[in-house]
Every structure is written in structure tokens, then in C-alpha cells.
Amino acid sequence: MAAIGIGGVFFRADDPGALQAWYRTHLGVALNDSYQWMQQAGPTVFMPFARDTDYFPADRQWMINFRVNALDPLLSALREAGIAVTTNPEWDTPETGKFARIHDPEGNPIELWEPPAE
């Protein structure tokens, strides 16, 4: 027997309702009546990092990465909503795709990833 996928992402929040609303409004993470987000099929990277990594903030144990299919329009909408967006051309490659970083209202790091076109 083996794991067949990620069944959930669970984390603490000062205001869970407000944070869930933020994810729904800005990233489209809308839950059904069973608290499930019916996401599109696709790759999921599962990667532990060394404790001293600088890939995400040292004061955070995790960073979530969301797959997106149109990064540039999403970044425009996030900026219009007053959300700080970080991009770096060095992060983007034809082999891996395009990336951007934001933080949710509670300071949790979020990476946005547009995989390369197939």
C-alpha cells in the first residue's frame, strides 16, 4: 500500500474564517459543503528542505505552492487588491515554468507556479 495523493493541508490561523475567505477571494480556493477543494489534476511536488534553507522564511515550517494556469493575470489581480507580489526572472525556466511569491494575511508564504506548457 502506498499514498495516492495529498488529502489535505492543515495549519493554524489566528482567524480561520477570515483566512479561508482570503484564500477563496484571491486564489479561488473554494470549499464545498464537505470542506473539500476540488482541484484540477496535475503534478504535486513533495519536497522536504534542509532546516537552513533560504527558499522560504526561516521562521516558517512550511510554504504552500499553488499551481496556476495563467500567472500574469493572477499577479495583476493580486497587485490590484493591494497584495505584495515578488517575482524574480532567475526563478523562471522553460523546464520548470514561472514562479511568484506572496504572503497571506497571517504571513504564511505562498508560491504560485505556472508549469511549462506541454
Stockholm file with secondary structure:
# STOCKHOLM 1.0

chainA/1-118         MAAIGIGGVFFRADDPGALQAWYRTHLGVALNDSYQWMQQAGPTVFMPFARDTDYFPADRQWMINFRVNALDPLLSALREAGIAVTTNPEWDTPETGKFARIHDPEGNPIELWEPPAE
#=GR chainA/1-118 SS CCCCSCCCCCCCCSSHHHHHHHHHHHHCCCCCTTSCCCCCCCCCCCCCCCTTCCSSCTTCSCCEEEECSCHHHHHHHHHHTTCCCBCCGGGCBTTTBEEEEEECTTCCEEEEEECCCC
#=GC SS_cons         CCCCSCCCCCCCCSSHHHHHHHHHHHHCCCCCTTSCCCCCCCCCCCCCCCTTCCSSCTTCSCCEEEECSCHHHHHHHHHHTTCCCBCCGGGCBTTTBEEEEEECTTCCEEEEEECCCC
//
